[in-house]
Amino acid sequence: MIKKIIPVVLMLVFVTGGIFAADMLKPSPVASAHADGKHEKGDDKDDHDKDGHDEEGGKYDAKPTSGNYYFDFSRQFVVPVMENGRVKSLVILDLNLEMDQSEADGMFSMEPKFRDALMRELLALSNDGYFSGQLTDPERYDDIQKALLRAARTVKDEIISVLILDIARQEQ
């Protein structure tokens, strides 16, 4: 009886540990806002940029902004790579969706639909062998990105691009 319980308990511990580690390694929203060139009032930066425009004027810094919004998924995508009916490796992707700022409302409530569409496409790509070879091949990377964009647009046509922030393969 205990021999059957131990693997289940170990699996739950490892999955929980992996989720916790991924959550701890994910950048904070404040860091993401700074990386996008945005800042909040009260930051170390002055509320005026080099051109004298402030946040109410719609300009955050001296660089031109596109007015795009980047939706960050709450968790990474984990895709199994199968070989001879067994999991050969896992591919882990961190994705963002780029869209116009005006389209950003309601994105968090649509996350399950986006995750489903993107995961279906990722599984299809895995079955087609896209994750078995060299992940750093630019053509393969572009093909993956284009396929994910098509899948995201099945949920919301206004998606500009799917950004692959991180991609890694863990061999079994």
C-alpha positions, -999 to +999 in steps of 0.1 A: +000+000+000+028+024+009+047+016-023+017+030-042+014+062-022+050+072-021+053+079-059+021+100-058+033+120-029+067+125-045+051+137-077+030+162-059+060+175-040+080+179-072+052+196-091+045+219-062+082+227-059+085+234-097+055+257-096+069+275-066+104+278-083+088+291-115+068+317-095+099+328-076+120+332-108+093+351-127+101+389-128+079+411-107+053+434-124+073+464-113+104+450-131+083+443-162+070+479-162+105+492-160+117+469-188+089+483-210+102+518-204+072+528-182+075+541-147+051+551-119+049+583-101+071+581-070+098+562-088+134+574-087+129+590-121+115+625-125+079+627-137+091+646-168+112+632-196+138+650-217+112+665-239+092+679-209+062+656-214+047+640-183+026+608-179-006+627-184+007+638-218+010+601-227+048+600-230+067+579-204+103+586-215+123+600-244+119+569-265+088+568-287+062+543-274+040+523-296+010+521-274+012+483-273+002+461-244+021+428-236-001+402-219+020+380-196+006+345-189+004+336-152+025+304-158+048+289-184+038+264-210+052+229-206+052+207-238+061+170-237+082+157-265+073+121-272+095+093-287+083+057-291+053+064-269+074+078-240+082+113-229+117+120-242+120+156-230+099+186-219+100+220-236+092+250-213+082+283-229+074+317-215+051+335-239+037+370-241+010+383-264+014+417-280-016+438-289-027+474-290-033+490-256-070+495-265-075+458-268-060+449-234-093+451-214-106+416-204-074+398-213-070+381-179-105+366-182-095+353-217-063+336-205-078+301-203-089+303-240-055+316-251-037+289-230-059+262-246-054+275-282-016+279-277-012+246-259-031+227-287-007+243-313+023+236-291+013+199-289+008+198-327+042+213-332+057+188-308+041+159-327+055+174-360+090+173-345+096+210-340+109+205-305+130+174-312+157+192-331+178+222-325+157+249-307+182+277-317+176+273-355+162+307-366+139+292-392+124+267-367+120+295-342+101+317-368+079+287-378+070+282-341+063+319-336+041+321-367+021+290-358+015+304-322+004+337-337-022+319-359-034+300-329-037+332-307-056+349-335-083+322-334-092+336-299-086+373-306-079+386-341-062+418-328-031+400-315-001+416-332+025+390-322+034+361-299+067+368-281+088+338-270+106+352-240+122+320-229+125+285-244+143+256-228+143+218-232+148+194-203+159+160-213+145+130-194 
